[in-house]
Amino acid sequence: MDTGLTEEQQREYEEAFRDLDKNHTGFLSPMELGILMRSLGQALTDEDMRNSNITADNERCVTLNDFLSIMAKREQDCALQDALMKAFAVFDRDGSGFISSVELRTQMMALGPDPFSEKDFEDFMSEYIDESESNPSIGHPAETDGLIDYAEFIKLMLRK
């Protein structure tokens, strides 16, 4: 199975899974999966559970492949987040952690194989502004000053 993980990552995750699978059944309960994730410095999210079709109150056992899929998605998200942070940092000339919504609009509507339309950008920005009102970690009035906290913006993008 090609998970997208490096051989080293796959070996590390398989070993961690097998260490917790004391009875050598090849399965973990959802609770054990949560323990395994925490031992790796990760938290098991509701999204992980949904994507793997696991619920905390059912008897669905978690296989090694389920676990590797969750971890592969995590690794992909981290790699994408790092790439996006580097890309947005180019526009953060003063290193403040914020970028101008005007400059972001220009770039998102001009770059890449499928650039945003004016409506796409407006819809996306309205989501960011709505999120900033309900997310205290943003705490920045993008609507008034035209600046975007790009670390929080990337988190919003990754949820899409």
Buried (B, 14 or more C-beta within 10 A) or exposed (E): EEBBBEEEBBEBBBEBBEEBBEEEEEBBBBEBBBEBBEEEEBEBEEEBBEEBEBEEEEEBBBBBEBBBBBBBBBBBEEEEBEEBEEEBEEBBEEEEBBBBBEBBBEBBBEEEEEEBEEEEBEEBBEBBBEBBEEBEEBEBEBBEEBBBBBBBBBBBBEEE
